[in-house]
Amino acid sequence: MDVILDANAYIHVLHKHGRRFLETNQFVELLTYLRRTSSRLVIPELTYNEVVARYGERLVAVAKAARDAWYTLQQVGMEQRSDFLEPDIKSGLATLGDLLHHPVQGVQAVMYTDYSGADVKEVVRRGIGRVRPANDEGEELRDVILWLVVLHYAKQAKTHIAFVSDDKTLKHTDGTLHPTLLRDIREAGVSIAFYRSVGEFVKGNALESEPLDDASIAAYVSAEELRGIATEQLLGSRFWIGTIVGAEVVRYELAEAQRYRVAEDSYYIESRYTGEGAIRIARQAAVSIQTKLSEDAVIAQVTTAVLPRPTVSDTTFIEGPLSLLRYNELFQASPELVYSSALGVPWVPETTENSYRCNFSIRVSLRITGDTRESLEVESFVLLGELVPITTGSA
């Protein structure tokens, strides 16, 4: 069964793992399937171009952030450092192209450049008529073109193919392929299996599968390692109310685990745990500036509030002699400077720390060869429900 991946199947893992994206558990098992079944990885030209373009944008953005951080370090640091080494974006994109064309030995990747199945009139019809994969605004015509290309390839290949995509315009409310697209498949007389992710494809095409219990999982990953992984994920979580400065896993338990045999002596395992954690969040007072312009002065209302509940702790009204020009200059720099200029005193942020309990769900995957664990990856980490403040004396 040949496999076609939409751009989103590549982009997500590329942004997270970069040059090692083919070494991630799910891609390794995908390539194992292709090698085992002598199937082909088909890459529509549209997908290839989008993956390279989006990855290029990602490299440029990351390079800029690194450059800015480097220059800041140069400015405030005590040591003299060499100039920032600019990454070779063009070379990086060329390397990505090579990996897409030649993923691993024994797997054939085919660049599909035939657009003849994407008739312009059909693309226009679906856009105007809001026919899937076009959305309700008649947009997402890129998805329309890709879907027509996939249908055309299936007709030419005359074999069962798999299409992996997480695009919303392709899916029904229950996550399955949209009924309109199922009708397209029937009318075209082709066989297309739809999967929302590479992991879903791997599990759906395993040779066999079986559930695992705590004892079986413990042979591959220890309780101490799992606790450390969950703690690291808690510390890496982000909240608008502040920055996490401490985390502890209070408890966790196995919710489900399944082992999939993907080759003669190779297995792919996914396990999900739920648990409870305690985190400490540091937060600073926020400065809010509201202004009212008069003919010769600015009336500034300066409010200092502590997140997450924006209750006013100090409100001051200032009128002149802050000119409009000077106000704009200061405000473009930061509200804190406006505060300092308006009140005549520096703004000193108040930092507070609060502790919260939270519930989480973490899903990890493992690759096993024989009885040896090859790798472990965190597939997802989700905080469940709301944070619960821990008050003094609470359990």
Protein Blocks (a to p, Z undefined) as FASTA:
>chain_A
ZZdddfklmmmmmmmnmmmlmmpmklmmmmmmmmmnopacdddfklmmmmmmmmmmmmmm
mmmmmmmmmmmmmmmmmbdcdddddddfklmmmmmmmmmmmmbghiacdddfbfklmcfk
lmmmmmmnopafbdfkopaklmmmmmmmmmmmmmmnopacddddfbfklpcfkopacfkl
mmmmmmnopacdddfbfklmmmmmcfbdcdddfklmmmmocfklmmmmmmmmmmmpccfk
bccfbdcdfbdcdfbdcdddfbfkbccddddddddddddddddddddddddddfkbccdd
ddddddfblcdfbdcddedjbdfklmmmmmmmomklmmmmmnopacdddddddddddddd
dddddddehjacfbdcdfbdcdehjdddddehiZZ
